[in-house]
Amino acid sequence: MNPILDVRNVSKHFHLHIQNQKHIAALTDVSFQMAEGEILGLTGKSGSGKSSLMKCLYRTYLASSGEMHFRTEAGSVVDLVTAREHEIIRLRQTEIVYCSQFLSVIPRVPAADVVAEALLRRGGDRAEALERAKELLDRLGLPRELWDAFPATFSGGEQQRVNVARAIIAAPRFLLVDEPTASLDLKTKDVVIDLFLAQKARGSSIVLITHDAHTLARMCDRRLHLEFGRVTEAVTA
């Protein structure tokens, strides 16, 4: 089976112009493949390059060199390093979703609408999209009185649950997930993990960053360990 992702010799360097052109190597010669339906965990200390790698995959950062070949649902291969912006935008709308640990939403938009947005962008019926959004929020333990409230006013754990719900509602093929359970109690962690495992069962591929041993143990098929921007170990979970 062809991999959904083939990363070859990727490096990311930053030049800090306000600090006399100081050079920082965030990633150096990173290579790996990822099978469709696999959950790949990225581990390592803070500053090891995990977030930089994930942001290069989403194209928030543009890799300095190397190749990132993503196989689309139609079977074509897109290099996420050299692809044009309009192609990246299309992939974000249809196949690739980034689930941040931080919530960033338009103020004064109710939580249910925030979650339903991905289905609505794909032409879904508004009533059905809102019903599905509320089902997810209910399963994640977000109180009903908050479904019509504004997420900008929520606690960190409540915002995290909104983030998870809106990331999975449209069942994307490729999920980039950053610390999805960091602010949650064990019971809610397991609900979140079960939801991601259900996405995997439907064929989704997931790249996961987490420092939580319980989440890693339950979710990951394989782990890549990074140190100083390099992959130092690959472990089958």
Secondary structure, DSSP 4 states (H G I P E B T S, - for coil): ---SEEEEEEEEEEEEGGGTTEEEEEEEEEEEEE-TT-EEEEE-STTSSHHHHHHHHHTSS--SEEEEEEE-TTS-EEETTT--HHHHHHHHHHTEEEE-SS----TT--HHHHHHHHHHHTT--HHHHHHHHHHHHHHTT--GGGTTS-GGGS-HHHHHHHHHHHHHTT--SEEEEE-TTTT--HHHHHHHHHHHHHHHHTT-EEEEE---HHHHHHH-SEEEEEETTEEEEEEE-
